[in-house]
Amino acid sequence: MSRQDLDDADDILFAHPPRKVTRWLCGCGEDYPCPEVRFAQLVRHASVRAAP
């Protein structure tokens, strides 16, 4: 490894710091909203719009 390789590695590590990512999980373990929740939301939304 050359000194330039080490400098490049330091630059890359500085430019790409780790970041914390938070995501919601459904009770079934899938990402929220899972397909079942999406379906239920569509049904609820449709029933609210159809109500007089």
BELQUI-V577826 format. One line per field, one symbol per residue. psi: psi as a letter, one per 40 degrees, with the letter a starting at -180 (. if undefined). burial: 1 if it has 24 or more other C-alpha atoms within 12 Angstrom, else 0. A space follows every 10 residues. Layout:
psi->???
burial->???
This chain:
psi->hidddddddd ddddegiiih hhihiideei ihhidddddd ddddddddde i.
burial->0000000000 0000000000 0000000000 0000000000 0000000000 00
